[in-house]
């Protein structure tokens, strides 16, 4: 069994290739659907946390695995990561464990790569301004992913903790050779933003962002929220936007914005498109932008397995990670 920690995974990541792998997989999903049972959730009331158990099998690539992930918002106060867990890849022929990967690192990469895929399909190839709401691991991953697919103009970060925003801005300015700025007010970040990524632990149905704060033709990647009722974006905004999701059934069940927009009748289920349909109907980047567009990612085990398999193959080819035969006996 191969063990891949966060540092190993970061060494394996080639964002453009990973984005194209997700695109190819979603094209395959339209013709050979992945086998993904509804994920199991165990809530931990005392800790105000929850754990998720998500198996998946991809017939097209014969990829089998399970992701186990726990979300503890209170960990930040103790200097610990809020998301912890592992992804297990299983050999379909023998049932033996092939690899165990750090799920927090994999999730950040998978989510940001999928947001980049949606952005690539919906935004024209021009210089774009980015607003990042949040300053955690997902925020860092999303800025890198957006920079991998588009030339970025101004990049502004807002979070509830200015010190974290400043630290992230300083680090990414150096890593990406881009002018990344931390701002004190969310409105500063949203001003003139062509792409808005929300990566917060917001836990309220009261939205953080309304339509009046956005450019008329902005694109939104909404991936945060720490409860099933949380709304980072005003659900009423979705009635005037192109709405896309990573997985329709899961988004209707697990996204507060989607659920509220449907309950308010500002849109119907028929108005929501999955990313699989988007990659088939629009094989190249958008040539122009008309109106608001919104992509909500709630996560799906099929995507985790696509990314895990890609990382595993790179790690084997480059001899990255540590082999462990402890369970072989």
VOLO-381439 format. One line per 2 residues: number of its first residue (from 1); their letters; for each residue x, y, z of N, C-alpha, C, CB. Coordinates in steps of 0.1 Angstrom, whole numbers. Glycine has a CB too. Layout:
NUM = A = X Y Z X Y Z X Y Z X Y Z | ...
# end
This chain:
1 = XX = 8 -12 0 0 0 0 9 12 0 -10 0 12 | 5 22 -8 12 35 -9 6 45 0 13 40 -24
3 = XX = 14 52 8 9 63 17 13 76 10 15 61 31 | 3 85 9 6 98 3 1 109 13 -1 100 -11
5 = XX = 10 116 19 6 127 28 4 140 20 16 129 39 | 1 151 27 -1 164 20 11 168 11 -4 175 30
7 = XX = 23 167 16 34 171 8 36 162 -4 47 170 17 | 34 149 -3 34 140 -14 24 144 -25 32 126 -10
9 = XX = 12 147 -20 1 150 -30 4 163 -37 -12 152 -22 | 10 173 -30 13 186 -36 24 184 -47 18 196 -26
11 = XX = 33 174 -45 43 171 -55 38 164 -67 54 163 -48 | 26 158 -65 20 150 -76 11 159 -85 12 138 -71
13 = XX = 7 170 -80 -3 178 -87 2 185 -99 -9 189 -77 | -5 183 -110 -3 191 -122 -17 196 -126 4 182 -134
15 = XX = -20 208 -122 -34 213 -123 -40 212 -137 -34 227 -118 | -33 217 -147 -40 216 -161 -43 202 -164 -30 222 -171
17 = XX = -34 192 -162 -37 178 -165 -49 173 -156 -25 169 -163 | -49 177 -143 -60 172 -134 -73 178 -139 -56 176 -120
19 = XX = -73 190 -143 -86 196 -148 -91 189 -160 -84 211 -151 | -82 186 -169 -86 178 -181 -90 164 -178 -74 178 -191
21 = XX = -84 158 -168 -88 145 -163 -102 145 -158 -78 139 -153 | -106 155 -150 -119 156 -145 -129 159 -156 -120 168 -134
23 = XX = -125 167 -166 -134 169 -177 -137 156 -185 -127 179 -187 | -126 148 -187 -128 135 -194 -137 126 -186 -114 129 -197
25 = XX = -135 126 -173 -142 117 -165 -157 120 -165 -137 117 -150 | -160 133 -164 -174 138 -164 -181 135 -178 -175 152 -161
27 = XX = -173 135 -188 -178 132 -201 -181 117 -201 -168 135 -213 | -173 109 -195 -175 94 -194 -188 91 -186 -163 87 -189
29 = XX = -189 99 -175 -200 97 -165 -214 98 -172 -200 107 -154 | -215 106 -183 -227 107 -190 -232 95 -197 -227 119 -200
31 = XX = -222 86 -200 -224 74 -207 -222 61 -199 -216 73 -219 | -214 62 -188 -212 51 -179 -212 56 -165 -198 44 -183
33 = XX = -224 57 -159 -226 63 -146 -217 57 -135 -240 64 -143 | -211 65 -127 -204 59 -115 -214 53 -105 -195 70 -108
35 = XX = -209 43 -98 -218 37 -87 -214 44 -74 -215 22 -86 | -223 52 -69 -220 60 -57 -232 60 -48 -217 75 -61
37 = XX = -232 51 -37 -242 51 -28 -243 64 -20 -240 40 -17 | -255 68 -15 -256 80 -8 -247 80 4 -271 82 -3
39 = XX = -240 91 6 -230 91 16 -236 91 30 -221 104 15 | -229 84 39 -234 83 53 -228 95 61 -230 70 59
41 = XX = -236 101 69 -232 112 78 -235 109 92 -240 125 74 | -224 110 100 -226 109 115 -223 122 121 -216 98 121
43 = XX = -232 128 128 -231 141 134 -225 139 149 -244 149 134 | -217 149 153 -212 149 166 -217 162 173 -196 148 166
45 = XX = -228 161 180 -234 173 185 -226 181 195 -247 169 192 | -219 174 204 -211 181 214 -200 189 208 -205 171 224
47 = XX = -194 183 197 -183 190 190 -188 199 179 -173 180 185 | -201 199 177 -207 207 165 -199 203 152 -206 222 168
49 = XX = -198 190 150 -190 185 139 -197 173 132 -176 181 144 | -191 168 121 -197 157 115 -187 149 107 -209 161 106
51 = XX = -189 136 105 -180 128 97 -188 122 85 -174 116 106 | -181 120 74 -187 116 62 -180 103 57 -187 127 51
53 = XX = -188 94 51 -183 81 46 -188 79 32 -187 69 55 | -179 79 22 -183 81 8 -176 71 -1 -180 95 3
55 = XX = -182 59 -4 -176 50 -13 -180 53 -28 -181 36 -10 | -172 48 -37 -175 50 -51 -168 40 -60 -171 64 -56
57 = XX = -174 36 -71 -168 28 -81 -171 34 -95 -174 13 -81 | -160 35 -103 -160 41 -116 -159 30 -126 -150 52 -118
59 = XX = -170 26 -133 -169 15 -142 -159 17 -154 -182 11 -148 | -159 29 -159 -151 32 -171 -136 30 -168 -153 47 -175
61 = XX = -131 34 -157 -117 33 -153 -114 21 -143 -112 46 -147 | -125 14 -139 -124 4 -129 -117 8 -116 -116 -8 -135
63 = XX = -121 20 -112 -115 26 -100 -125 24 -88 -112 41 -102 | -120 19 -77 -128 16 -65 -121 23 -53 -130 1 -63
65 = XX = -129 29 -45 -124 34 -32 -134 40 -23 -114 45 -36 | -130 46 -12 -138 52 -2 -131 64 4 -143 42 8
67 = XX = -139 74 7 -133 86 13 -140 87 27 -135 99 5 | -132 89 37 -137 92 51 -132 105 55 -132 80 61
69 = XX = -141 114 58 -137 128 61 -145 134 73 -138 137 49 | -138 140 82 -145 147 94 -143 162 93 -139 141 107
71 = XX = -153 169 96 -153 184 96 -155 189 110 -163 190 86 | -145 195 117 -146 200 130 -143 215 130 -137 193 140
73 = XX = -153 224 128 -150 238 127 -142 244 139 -163 246 126 | -144 238 151 -137 243 163 -122 240 163 -143 237 175
75 = XX = -117 232 153 -103 229 153 -94 241 151 -100 219 143 | -100 251 143 -92 263 140 -87 270 153 -100 272 131
77 = XX = -95 270 163 -92 276 176 -81 269 183 -104 277 185 | -78 257 179 -68 249 185 -55 247 176 -73 235 189
79 = XX = -55 255 165 -44 254 156 -44 241 148 -32 255 163 | -56 235 146 -56 222 139 -65 224 126 -62 211 148
81 = XX = -63 215 117 -71 216 104 -85 212 107 -65 206 94 | -95 220 101 -109 217 103 -113 204 96 -117 228 99
83 = XX = -106 200 86 -110 188 78 -98 178 79 -112 192 63 | -102 166 83 -92 155 84 -98 142 79 -88 153 99
85 = XX = -90 133 74 -95 120 69 -86 114 59 -109 122 63 | -91 104 52 -83 96 43 -91 91 31 -76 85 50
87 = XX = -85 89 20 -91 83 8 -83 70 6 -90 92 -4 | -91 59 5 -85 46 3 -88 41 -11 -91 35 13
89 = XX = -78 38 -19 -80 32 -32 -78 17 -31 -69 38 -42 | -87 10 -38 -87 -5 -36 -86 -11 -50 -101 -10 -30
91 = XX = -77 -22 -51 -75 -29 -63 -88 -37 -66 -63 -38 -62 | -94 -34 -77 -107 -41 -81 -105 -56 -83 -113 -34 -93
93 = XX = -93 -60 -87 -90 -74 -90 -88 -83 -78 -78 -75 -99 | -82 -77 -68 -78 -85 -56 -85 -80 -43 -63 -85 -54
95 = XX = -90 -68 -43 -95 -62 -31 -85 -57 -21 -103 -72 -24 | -72 -57 -25 -61 -52 -17 -61 -37 -17 -48 -58 -21
97 = XX = -56 -31 -6 -55 -17 -6 -43 -12 -15 -53 -11 8 | -46 -3 -24 -35 2 -33 -28 14 -26 -41 6 -46
99 = XX = -37 23 -20 -31 36 -15 -40 42 -4 -29 46 -26 | -34 50 4 -41 58 14 -36 72 12 -40 53 29
101 = XX = -45 81 9 -42 95 6 -48 105 17 -46 99 -8 | -41 115 20 -46 125 29 -59 132 22 -36 136 32
103 = XX = -70 130 29 -83 135 22 -84 150 22 -95 129 29 | -79 157 32 -80 171 33 -72 178 21 -75 177 46
105 = XX = -60 173 18 -53 178 7 -59 174 -6 -38 172 7 | -64 162 -7 -71 158 -19 -84 165 -22 -74 143 -19
107 = XX = -91 168 -11 -104 175 -13 -102 189 -18 -111 176 1 | -92 196 -12 -89 210 -16 -85 210 -31 -77 216 -8
109 = XX = -77 201 -35 -73 200 -49 -84 196 -58 -61 190 -51 | -92 186 -54 -104 182 -63 -114 193 -64 -110 170 -56
111 = XX = -117 200 -53 -127 210 -54 -123 222 -62 -131 215 -39 | -111 226 -60 -106 238 -68 -104 234 -83 -92 242 -62
113 = XX = -100 222 -86 -98 218 -100 -112 218 -107 -92 205 -101 | -122 213 -99 -136 213 -105 -141 227 -107 -145 205 -96
115 = XX = -139 236 -97 -143 250 -99 -135 256 -111 -139 258 -86 | -123 252 -113 -115 257 -124 -121 252 -138 -101 253 -123
117 = XX = -126 240 -138 -132 234 -150 -145 242 -153 -135 219 -148 | -153 244 -143 -166 252 -145 -162 266 -150 -174 252 -132
119 = XX = -153 272 -144 -149 286 -147 -144 286 -162 -138 291 -138 | -136 277 -165 -130 276 -179 -141 275 -189 -121 264 -180
121 = XX = -152 268 -186 -163 266 -196 -172 278 -196 -171 254 -192 | -173 286 -185 -182 297 -184 -177 311 -186 -189 296 -171
123 = XX = -163 312 -185 -157 326 -186 -148 327 -198 -149 329 -173 | -148 338 -205 -140 339 -217 -125 340 -213 -144 352 -225
125 = XX = -117 337 -223 -102 338 -221 -97 352 -222 -95 329 -231 | -100 360 -211 -95 373 -210 -89 375 -196 -106 384 -213
127 = XX = -83 386 -194 -77 389 -181 -89 392 -171 -68 401 -181 | -89 385 -160 -101 385 -151 -96 389 -136 -108 372 -151
129 = XX = -105 396 -129 -102 399 -115 -109 389 -106 -107 413 -112 | -102 385 -96 -107 374 -87 -109 379 -73 -97 363 -86
131 = XX = -121 376 -67 -123 379 -53 -124 365 -46 -137 387 -51 | -116 364 -35 -116 352 -27 -122 355 -13 -102 346 -26
133 = XX = -133 348 -10 -139 350 3 -136 338 11 -155 352 2 | -127 340 21 -122 329 29 -107 329 27 -127 315 24
135 = XX = -99 323 37 -85 324 36 -79 311 41 -79 335 45 | -86 300 40 -81 287 44 -75 279 33 -92 279 50
137 = XX = -74 266 35 -68 257 25 -75 257 11 -67 243 30 | -89 258 12 -96 258 -1 -94 272 -8 -111 257 2
139 = XX = -92 282 -1 -90 295 -7 -76 295 -14 -90 307 4 | -66 290 -8 -53 289 -14 -54 280 -27 -43 283 -4
141 = XX = -61 269 -26 -62 260 -37 -69 266 -49 -68 247 -33 | -80 274 -45 -88 280 -56 -80 291 -63 -100 286 -50
143 = XX = -72 299 -56 -65 309 -62 -55 303 -72 -57 318 -52 | -48 292 -68 -39 285 -77 -46 280 -89 -31 274 -69
145 = XX = -58 274 -87 -65 268 -98 -70 279 -108 -77 260 -92 | -75 290 -103 -79 301 -112 -67 306 -120 -86 312 -104
147 = XX = -55 307 -113 -43 312 -120 -39 302 -131 -32 315 -110 | -42 289 -129 -38 279 -139 -46 280 -152 -39 265 -132
149 = XX = -58 286 -151 -66 286 -163 -68 299 -169 -80 280 -160 | -66 310 -162 -68 324 -167 -57 333 -162 -82 329 -162
151 = XX = -54 343 -170 -46 354 -166 -54 362 -156 -41 363 -178 | -48 364 -144 -56 372 -134 -50 386 -132 -54 364 -120
153 = XX = -60 395 -131 -56 409 -128 -54 411 -113 -67 419 -134 | -64 418 -107 -63 420 -93 -69 407 -86 -71 432 -88
155 = XX = -62 403 -75 -67 392 -67 -68 397 -53 -57 380 -68 | -80 397 -47 -83 402 -34 -89 392 -25 -92 414 -35
157 = XX = -83 391 -13 -88 381 -3 -95 388 9 -76 372 2 | -106 383 12 -113 388 24 -117 376 33 -126 396 21
159 = XX = -114 376 46 -119 366 55 -121 374 69 -109 355 57 | -128 366 78 -130 372 91 -118 375 99 -140 363 99
161 = XX = -107 368 95 -94 370 102 -84 377 93 -88 357 107 | -82 390 95 -74 397 85 -59 392 85 -73 412 90
163 = XX = -55 387 97 -41 382 97 -39 370 88 -37 378 112 | -49 361 88 -49 349 79 -49 354 64 -60 340 82
165 = XX = -57 364 61 -58 369 48 -45 375 43 -69 380 46 | -38 382 52 -25 389 49 -15 378 47 -21 398 60
167 = XX = -15 368 56 -5 357 54 -6 350 41 -6 347 66 | -19 347 37 -21 339 25 -18 348 13 -36 335 24
169 = XX = -21 361 13 -18 370 2 -3 371 0 -24 384 5 | 4 372 11 19 373 10 25 361 4 25 376 24
171 = XX = 20 349 9 26 336 4 23 334 -11 20 325 12 | 11 337 -15 7 334 -29 13 344 -38 -8 333 -30
173 = XX = 15 357 -33 21 367 -42 35 362 -46 22 380 -34 | 42 355 -37 55 350 -40 54 338 -49 63 347 -27
175 = XX = 45 328 -45 44 315 -52 40 317 -66 35 306 -44 | 30 326 -68 24 327 -82 29 339 -90 9 329 -80
177 = XX = 38 348 -83 43 360 -89 31 369 -94 52 357 -101 | 21 370 -85 9 378 -88 7 388 -77 -3 369 -90
179 = XX = 1 400 -80 -2 409 -69 -15 404 -62 -4 423 -75 | -13 398 -51 -25 393 -43 -26 402 -30 -23 378 -38
181 = XX = -38 407 -28 -40 417 -18 -50 412 -7 -45 431 -24 | -48 414 5 -57 412 16 -65 425 19 -51 406 29
183 = XX = -78 424 20 -86 436 22 -94 434 35 -96 439 10 | -98 446 41 -105 446 54 -120 444 53 -102 458 61
185 = XX = -126 447 41 -140 446 39 -144 438 27 -147 461 38 | -154 430 28 -158 421 17 -161 429 5 -169 412 21
187 = XX = -167 440 7 -171 449 -5 -159 453 -13 -178 461 0 | -147 455 -6 -135 458 -13 -131 446 -23 -124 461 -4
189 = XX = -132 434 -18 -129 423 -26 -138 421 -38 -129 410 -17 | -151 423 -36 -161 421 -46 -161 431 -57 -174 420 -40
191 = XX = -156 443 -54 -156 454 -64 -148 450 -76 -150 467 -58 | -155 451 -88 -149 447 -101 -144 433 -102 -137 457 -103
193 = XX = -149 424 -94 -145 410 -94 -153 403 -106 -148 403 -81 | -145 396 -115 -151 388 -125 -154 374 -121 -142 388 -138
195 = XX = -146 369 -112 -148 356 -106 -148 358 -90 -136 346 -110 | -158 352 -84 -160 352 -70 -160 338 -65 -173 360 -65
197 = XX = -150 334 -56 -150 321 -50 -153 322 -35 -136 314 -52 | -163 315 -30 -166 315 -16 -162 302 -10 -181 318 -14
199 = XX = -153 303 0 -147 291 6 -148 292 22 -133 289 2 | -160 296 27 -161 300 41 -167 288 49 -170 312 43
201 = XX = -166 290 62 -173 281 71 -186 287 76 -164 277 83 | -192 295 68 -205 302 71 -215 291 75 -210 310 59
203 = XX = -223 294 86 -232 284 91 -247 289 92 -228 279 104 | -250 300 85 -263 306 86 -270 306 73 -262 320 92
205 = XX = -284 305 73 -292 306 61 -292 321 56 -306 301 63 | -288 330 64 -287 344 60 -275 346 51 -287 354 72
207 = XX = -276 350 39 -265 350 29 -254 360 32 -270 352 15 | -242 357 28 -231 366 29 -231 376 18 -218 359 30
209 = XX = -235 372 6 -234 380 -6 -247 381 -13 -223 374 -15 | -251 393 -17 -263 396 -25 -259 400 -39 -272 406 -18
211 = XX = -270 400 -47 -268 404 -61 -262 418 -63 -281 402 -69 | -267 427 -54 -263 441 -55 -248 443 -53 -270 450 -45
213 = XX = -241 433 -48 -226 434 -45 -218 429 -57 -223 427 -32 | -224 423 -67 -217 417 -77 -219 424 -91 -222 402 -79
215 = XX = -209 422 -99 -210 427 -113 -221 419 -120 -196 425 -121 | -228 425 -129 -239 418 -136 -235 405 -143 -246 427 -146
217 = XX = -222 404 -147 -218 392 -155 -207 385 -147 -212 397 -168 | -207 385 -134 -198 378 -126 -200 363 -126 -198 383 -111
219 = XX = -189 355 -124 -191 341 -122 -188 337 -107 -181 333 -132 | -196 329 -101 -195 325 -87 -191 310 -86 -207 329 -80
221 = XX = -181 307 -79 -178 293 -75 -181 293 -60 -163 289 -78 | -192 286 -56 -196 285 -42 -193 271 -37 -211 289 -40
223 = XX = -184 270 -27 -180 257 -23 -180 256 -7 -167 253 -28 | -183 267 0 -182 267 14 -195 264 21 -176 280 19
225 = XX = -196 268 34 -207 265 42 -205 253 51 -220 263 34 | -207 254 64 -205 243 73 -217 236 78 -197 249 85
227 = XX = -229 240 73 -241 233 77 -249 232 64 -249 241 88 | -259 223 64 -268 220 53 -277 232 50 -276 207 54
229 = XX = -279 241 59 -287 253 57 -280 265 53 -295 256 70 | -266 264 53 -258 276 51 -260 282 37 -244 273 54
231 = XX = -260 295 36 -261 302 23 -250 312 22 -275 308 20 | -240 310 14 -230 320 12 -235 331 2 -217 314 6
233 = XX = -243 326 -7 -249 335 -18 -264 336 -16 -245 329 -32 | -270 348 -18 -284 349 -17 -291 340 -27 -288 364 -20
235 = XX = -300 331 -22 -306 321 -31 -315 328 -42 -315 312 -23 | -320 340 -39 -328 347 -49 -320 351 -61 -334 360 -42
237 = XX = -307 352 -59 -298 356 -70 -298 345 -81 -284 358 -65 | -301 332 -77 -300 321 -86 -311 321 -97 -301 308 -79
239 = XX = -322 329 -94 -333 330 -104 -328 338 -116 -344 337 -98 | -318 345 -115 -313 353 -127 -299 349 -131 -313 368 -123
241 = XX = -295 337 -128 -282 332 -131 -282 319 -139 -274 330 -119 | -272 316 -146 -270 302 -151 -265 294 -139 -259 302 -163
243 = XX = -272 283 -136 -269 276 -124 -264 262 -128 -282 274 -115 | -252 259 -123 -245 246 -125 -241 240 -112 -233 248 -135
245 = XX = -241 227 -112 -237 220 -100 -228 208 -104 -249 215 -91 | -221 202 -94 -213 191 -97 -221 178 -97 -202 189 -86
247 = XX = -232 177 -89 -241 166 -89 -255 170 -85 -235 154 -80 | -265 168 -93 -278 174 -91 -284 169 -79 -287 172 -103
249 = XX = -285 156 -77 -292 151 -65 -286 155 -52 -293 136 -66 | -272 155 -52 -265 158 -40 -266 173 -37 -250 155 -41
251 = XX = -266 182 -47 -267 196 -45 -281 200 -40 -264 204 -59 | -291 194 -45 -305 197 -41 -307 192 -26 -315 190 -49
253 = XX = -299 182 -22 -300 177 -8 -291 184 1 -297 162 -8 | -280 189 -3 -269 193 6 -266 208 5 -257 185 4
255 = XX = -270 215 -5 -267 229 -7 -279 238 -1 -264 233 -21 | -276 246 8 -286 255 14 -291 265 3 -281 263 25
257 = XX = -282 270 -5 -286 279 -16 -296 273 -26 -274 285 -23 | -292 261 -31 -300 254 -40 -314 250 -34 -293 241 -46
259 = XX = -314 245 -22 -326 241 -16 -335 253 -13 -323 234 -2 | -330 264 -9 -338 276 -6 -343 282 -19 -330 287 1
261 = XX = -335 282 -30 -339 288 -43 -351 280 -48 -328 288 -53 | -350 267 -47 -361 258 -51 -374 260 -43 -357 243 -51
263 = XX = -372 262 -29 -383 264 -20 -390 277 -23 -379 263 -6 | -382 287 -27 -387 301 -30 -393 301 -44 -376 311 -28
265 = XX = -391 291 -52 -396 290 -66 -390 300 -75 -411 292 -66 | -378 305 -72 -371 314 -81 -365 306 -92 -360 322 -73
267 = XX = -364 293 -91 -360 284 -102 -366 271 -100 -344 284 -103 | -365 262 -110 -369 248 -108 -357 239 -110 -380 245 -118
269 = XX = -359 226 -107 -348 216 -109 -344 216 -124 -353 202 -105 | -353 218 -133 -350 218 -147 -341 229 -151 -363 219 -155
271 = XX = -339 239 -143 -330 251 -146 -316 248 -141 -335 263 -139 | -313 237 -135 -300 234 -130 -293 224 -139 -301 228 -115
273 = XX = -281 227 -143 -273 218 -151 -262 212 -144 -268 226 -164 | -259 199 -146 -248 193 -140 -235 196 -149 -250 178 -139
275 = XX = -224 195 -143 -211 198 -150 -209 188 -161 -200 199 -140 | -214 175 -160 -212 165 -170 -219 170 -183 -218 152 -166
277 = XX = -231 176 -182 -237 182 -194 -230 193 -199 -252 186 -190 | -224 201 -191 -217 213 -195 -205 210 -204 -212 222 -183
279 = XX = -197 199 -199 -185 196 -207 -188 189 -220 -176 186 -198 | -200 183 -221 -204 177 -234 -209 188 -243 -214 166 -231
281 = XX = -218 196 -238 -224 206 -247 -214 218 -250 -236 212 -240 | -204 220 -242 -195 231 -245 -181 226 -243 -198 243 -235
283 = XX = -175 220 -254 -162 214 -252 -151 224 -251 -159 205 -264 | -153 236 -255 -142 246 -254 -146 257 -244 -139 252 -268
285 = XX = -137 267 -242 -140 278 -233 -150 287 -239 -127 286 -230 | -157 294 -230 -167 304 -234 -160 315 -242 -175 310 -222
287 = XX = -167 320 -253 -161 331 -261 -166 344 -255 -166 329 -275 | -177 345 -248 -182 357 -242 -190 354 -230 -190 366 -252
289 = XX = -192 364 -221 -199 362 -209 -212 370 -209 -191 366 -197 | -223 363 -207 -236 370 -206 -243 367 -193 -245 366 -219
291 = XX = -244 377 -184 -251 375 -172 -244 367 -161 -264 368 -174 | -250 366 -150 -244 359 -139 -243 344 -142 -252 361 -126
293 = XX = -233 338 -137 -232 323 -137 -228 318 -123 -222 318 -148 | -232 307 -119 -231 302 -105 -228 287 -106 -243 304 -97
295 = XX = -217 283 -99 -214 268 -98 -213 265 -84 -200 265 -105 | -221 255 -79 -221 250 -66 -215 236 -65 -235 251 -59
297 = XX = -204 234 -58 -198 221 -56 -201 217 -41 -183 222 -59 | -208 205 -40 -210 200 -27 -201 188 -25 -224 195 -25
299 = XX = -194 184 -35 -185 172 -34 -192 159 -38 -179 171 -21 | -185 150 -45 -190 138 -49 -179 127 -49 -198 138 -62
301 = XX = -182 116 -43 -171 106 -42 -165 102 -56 -176 94 -35 | -173 102 -66 -168 99 -79 -156 108 -83 -179 100 -90
303 = XX = -158 121 -80 -147 130 -83 -134 128 -75 -152 145 -81 | -137 124 -62 -125 121 -53 -117 109 -59 -130 117 -39
305 = XX = -124 99 -65 -117 87 -70 -110 91 -83 -127 76 -73 | -115 100 -91 -108 104 -103 -95 110 -99 -117 114 -111
307 = XX = -96 119 -89 -84 127 -85 -74 117 -78 -87 138 -76 | -79 108 -69 -71 99 -62 -63 90 -72 -79 90 -52
309 = XX = -70 85 -82 -63 76 -92 -53 84 -100 -74 71 -102 | -55 97 -103 -45 105 -110 -33 107 -102 -51 118 -114
311 = XX = -35 110 -89 -24 113 -80 -16 100 -78 -29 118 -67 | -23 89 -76 -17 76 -74 -8 72 -86 -27 65 -72
313 = XX = -13 74 -98 -5 71 -110 8 79 -111 -13 72 -123 | 6 92 -108 18 101 -108 28 97 -98 14 116 -106
315 = XX = 23 94 -86 32 90 -75 40 77 -78 24 88 -62 | 33 67 -84 40 55 -88 50 58 -99 30 44 -93
317 = XX = 47 66 -108 56 69 -119 69 77 -114 49 77 -130 | 67 85 -104 78 94 -99 84 89 -86 73 108 -97
319 = XX = 79 77 -81 84 72 -69 82 81 -57 99 68 -70 | 70 87 -56 67 96 -45 58 89 -35 59 108 -51
321 = XX = 60 92 -22 53 85 -11 60 74 -5 39 80 -17 | 54 68 5 60 57 12 51 44 11 62 60 27
323 = XX = 58 33 9 51 20 8 50 14 21 59 10 -2 | 39 8 24 36 2 37 30 -12 35 27 11 46
325 = XX = 37 -22 40 31 -36 38 26 -41 51 42 -45 33 | 23 -32 61 19 -37 74 7 -45 74 17 -24 83
327 = XX = -3 -42 64 -15 -50 64 -15 -62 55 -26 -40 59 | -4 -64 48 -3 -75 38 -4 -89 44 9 -73 30
329 = X = 0 -90 57 0 -103 63 -14 -107 68 9 -104 74
# end
